[in-house]
Amino acid sequence: MARPSKSEKRDRQINLKLTVREMAWLRARAASLGMRPVDFGRAQLLSDRPIKMIARSGGPHLDPLFIAQMSRIGNNLNQIARNFHRFQVPPPADLQPVLQAIREIIRKASVDGA
């Protein structure tokens, strides 16, 4: 991608969080091409290459947004369970229908492909 003209300023930004390993990879790849990491990242992001989808063996494809939401629910449930164990409190009876509903959503999504 060419450098923008003087009248076209780069005044918008996105922020990404990377692991130490990802950042090391980014810096190494940029350095091997004689580029700054930010320029390398921009070139990669704005390239016209199609995005590679990771093939999953077996089962239907699940929507990434669905997976993210279920992950959040799972994290909340883990925190709830941790506190029940920490304070040695039995889970309330009305938690079972909620857990069953979550199991049913997961089962339906895995069959339908969400």
N, C-alpha and C positions, 0 to 999 in steps of 0.2 A: 504494500500500500504506500502510495506516495505521501510525502509530507504535505500537510494542508497549506493552502495559500495564506498569506498574511491576514486577509480579511476573515478567514475561517479559523477561529480560535478553538483550541481544545479546552473547554471550560466545564466539561462534565466528567464525572469519574464514577467508577465502581470500586468497591473494596472487596478483596478476597482474602480469606484466611487460608494459610497453607501450613502443612506440617513442616518440621525442620527438614525432613527428607525431600519433600516436594520443593521447598525453596532451594535446597542444594542442587536438585536436578535442574530447576529453572535457571539458576545462575550458571551452572556448568554448560547447559545447552546454549544459552545466550553468549557466553564467553567463547565457546567453540566457533560461533558464527561472527564474532566481533561485534556483538550487539549488547546494548544495555538490557537488563532483565525486563524493564517496562516496555521497551520497544519489541523485544521478542514476544512477550505476552500479548501485546496488542496485535502483532502480526498473526499469531496463532489464533487469537480470538476472532479476528476479522477476515480470516482466510475463507475462501469459498469452498473448502473441502466439506464433504458431507460428514455429519457427526456419526461416529461408529457406535452402534448399539452393542452392548455386551450380550451375547447369546446366552440364554439360560437353558440348561438341559432339562427337558421335561417340564410339564406344567404350563399354564397360561402365563402371558405377560401381565404383570400387575402395574397399574398406574403409579409412577413415582410419587405423586402427591398423596395417594392412598397409603403407600408404604411409609411416607414421612409422618402422616397423621397417626398411623397405627404405632409407629415408633414413639411418638410423644405420649400416646395413651399408655404404652408399655412402660415408659420411664416413670410416669405418674403412679402406675400400679406398683412398680418396684419400690418407690418411695413410701407408699402406703404400707406395703408388706414389711419393709424394713422397720418402720415405726411401730407396727403391731408387735413385731418380734422384740424390738428394743425395750418397749414398755410392758412387754408380756401381757398384751391385751388381745383377747380373741376377736377375730373379725366380726363385724355386725352381720346379722342374718340377711339384711337387705343387700349385702354386697354380692351374694351368690347370683341373683338374677342379672345383675350388671355384668358379672363375669361371663355368664352364659350368653348374654346378648353379644358381647365382644367375640366370644368363640364362634357364634353363629355368623357374625359379619365376616370374620376371617374365613370360615368354611365356605360361605357363599362366594366371596371374592376369589378364592382359589379355584372354585368350580367355574364361575362365570368369566374370570379374567379381569374383573373390575374394569 
